[in-house]
Amino acid sequence: MNIRSARFVVYATDIARSLQFYTDVLGLQVVDRIVGGTVLAAGPSEIELLQERRDEDATVDRRTGLVLFVDDADVAYSEVSETDVVLLTELTTGADGTRSFYIADPDGLPIGIVAEPPATLPPADWLFEEQ
């Protein structure tokens, strides 16, 4: 598995309130808008601020977590599946073409393994929605 970068994830119960906190109080800068949230620059690191959705998948702790960006999620899934690591989700493809799955670290912290979609995919409708 070739890890390219990592991002800390915060699941907010009120995303507008949390966005105001992270930008106004902590001074973080918005660097991207994504489905269900916002990406903020925290120095050389990033924080992905997402609206908490506990009802979607009760197996994933949606309070905080880590996302590792890889070149190929299918390869990573195959490699991880051969170990005794706890798989929290199956490998899925998002509406934007992103391939991802979640595993748990030894203490249960969810870790997303994500491969971003190829640049050749046409933009999806959600890309143009106002957040």
Buried (B, 14 or more C-beta within 10 A) or exposed (E): BEEEEEBBBBBBEEBEEBBEBBBEEEEBEEEEEBBBBBBBEBEEEBBBBBBBEEEEEEEBBBBEBBBBBBEEBEEBBEBBEEEEBBBBBEBEEBEBBBBBBBBBEEEEEBBBBBBBBEEEEEEBEEEEEEE
